[in-house]
Amino acid sequence: MHRSPNEIYPPPNKRDRPPEPITRFKSQKRKWTGTLPDKYIAALVNQVSQMRIQQWVADLSAFHTRHSFSTYINQVADWLVNEFRAMGYTDVILHPYTYSGKSLNNVVCTRLGSFNPEKIIMLCAHYDCIMENHSDASARAPGADDNATGVAVMLELARILSQVTLDDTLCFVGFSGEEQGLQGSKAYARHVQDNGINLHRLINLDMIGYPPADFSILVERDTGNTVSSNNVPSQEFGAVMAQMAVDYTSMPVQLGPIYASDYMPFESRGYVVIGAYEAGDNPNYHTGRDTPDTVNYAYVADVARMVLGTVLHETASVTDETGSNIDLYIRDNPGDTGLQPSNSPHWTSPDIWVRNNPPPADPNDPADPFFGEDPEAGHQKPINDVPNYLYVRIHNRGSQPAMAGEYTVEAFHCNPGTAMLWPGDFHSMGIQTITKSIPANNGSVRVGPFVWTPHIIDHECLLAIVSGPGDHAVTDICKGKLDHSLLVRFDNNVGQRNVEPAASTPGGKIKTSFLVRGTTTASVDTLSFNAVPLPPDTKITIRVANSIINKAASLSGLTVTGQNSRWTTLALKGGVEGTIKDFPLAAHEERSITMEIDFSYEAENLKRYPIVVGQEQNGALAGRLTIEITAVKESEDYVYG
């Protein structure tokens, strides 16, 4: 590596752009191949939480200042250490250095790779800031865009990647002293070089919250600085990140040079570096007006998705099956053709169905007690407390047959609820090997039966997963927790069908219960009850824990009709959507919701009426539950299942 022992960098000014032209990235077509690694990356990048990013920007901006010479700067470093440790990271250290007599720290969080632990990928952002008077260490300086946004994205990626298996070691590094001439990054680059650390790639995040009118992002690459040998690999790595923006976001991409930020001391030592920088011109730059309310958080979240996709593309422990000619799928709804991500609803798969009786041992024997039972005769309502028989249909979109004996299907059931997490909320019914070849070009086979005995009256979520050579499911490689709705929508190997056996007489009452679940960390949640399709004289009573109602920011479309020491009762009318907005849930917290539906006499015979319950966590959809009621007036009852 090249040595730069006497390097001096002026205080960085991102408005002082180099003369190299900025060009538009010529992207490849956006991919949705149905194979790995694309669908795995797609599922993970959709876990990015805009709300969490916004909260981290607010937390960082709440420090009076993060000026490197202030009394607050090391408090910020301690805050960063605690944030990493709260995610479960144990290798979190302060890297000390001294500048102008001031003791400062970089924050370094390391997670070892599973295959090449000596090979390092660094994701970095500076956490210090300044305002108009650069030397004033006591003035208010919120530094929201510069650079709480970069630190927030680094933290969000650390959260998501904490449970993802990576080939290479990943280092998250927060630098201080950036505004004084890249002092923190210069000290750490010297440490990396002096200790022979194998730094393979570096991604720098600096000012990523103020987009231009076209919402584009600037991917910065090395185009000719101190060392020339790292130019080509930097430009190639930059092209990967630009393509990730195309694949997993809607942001246009511009390509420009690296300059005036923390990657420079690493570039001068010959390391391969790139950066993400807003393509806009923030008028609040280095002023007291750089506050959280001026940040575009949807844009920051898209930058996070782009960078996360880049890290996963570079080092995720995933088999590359892009060239496979086999593409198996289970439909998520009747209109699904296997394309990804699938459209809503993703919980009405016609390829998963239940029969109440087993197939006959000999279909040609009239003496067989189940003679005449046809597995292809369609879905039947599950019957509680007795064996039911689940079937799955597997399709092949590929141009090559899937050979018999090489692929398996596993079926699962889950208790009713929203925000279900894979794998902990699901219970296996067993695994079966596909004993027939699946023809190419949309051929299909039936697998089953899986024997299943439901023990609850309310809604059940049924899940099926097909996997094998050339087309493995995301569940084969994702060992951490994953929002099940992302798994279903972004992996066509996974299908879901929700079923619910129940009956009601016209004008009578139907009662159902389900769980609202927290995720792996504390969250802010919103519940919606969409009863718009139901006749207006339908009356819906909802019983909710007081801990939800008392802490919710607001109610809409719902009327409080009663409350005791534990429960609040709400009323909702048909034709209306009700919402319980912004209530907190602790990590893994579960709360029961009970709904009683006093159905309408005005219902149309044989028409299906859905009530959709949706849950958002930290601003992102976490799950939906559909309760479907079919009016069957000839027998004077209503069935929903």
Secondary structure as UniProt FT lines:
FT   TURN            5..6
FT   TURN            14..15
FT   STRAND          23..24
FT   TURN            36..37
FT   HELIX           38..45
FT   TURN            46..47
FT   HELIX           50..62
FT   TURN            68..69
FT   HELIX           73..86
FT   TURN            87..88
FT   STRAND          92..99
FT   TURN            100..101
FT   STRAND          102..111
FT   STRAND          116..126
FT   TURN            134..135
FT   HELIX           144..148
FT   HELIX           149..161
FT   TURN            162..163
FT   STRAND          168..175
FT   HELIX           178..180
FT   HELIX           183..194
FT   TURN            195..196
FT   STRAND          198..205
FT   TURN            213..214
FT   STRAND          217..221
FT   TURN            229..230
FT   HELIX           231..248
FT   STRAND          253..257
FT   TURN            262..263
FT   HELIX           264..267
FT   TURN            268..270
FT   STRAND          273..278
FT   TURN            283..286
FT   TURN            288..289
FT   HELIX           292..294
FT   HELIX           297..315
FT   TURN            322..323
FT   STRAND          328..329
FT   TURN            334..335
FT   TURN            350..351
FT   STRAND          352..355
FT   TURN            363..364
FT   TURN            366..367
FT   TURN            369..372
FT   TURN            375..376
FT   TURN            384..385
FT   STRAND          388..396
FT   TURN            404..405
FT   STRAND          408..414
FT   STRAND          417..418
FT   STRAND          421..422
FT   TURN            423..425
FT   STRAND          427..433
FT   TURN            440..442
FT   STRAND          443..452
FT   STRAND          460..468
FT   TURN            469..470
FT   HELIX           474..476
FT   STRAND          482..483
FT   HELIX           484..490
FT   TURN            492..493
FT   STRAND          494..499
FT   STRAND          503..504
FT   TURN            506..507
FT   STRAND          509..517
FT   STRAND          523..530
FT   TURN            532..533
FT   TURN            536..537
FT   STRAND          539..545
FT   HELIX           546..549
FT   TURN            550..551
FT   STRAND          554..556
FT   STRAND          559..563
FT   STRAND          567..573
FT   TURN            574..575
FT   STRAND          577..585
FT   TURN            587..588
FT   STRAND          590..598
FT   TURN            601..602
FT   TURN            605..606
FT   STRAND          608..617
FT   TURN            618..619
FT   STRAND          620..632
FT   HELIX           633..635
FT   STRAND          637..639
//
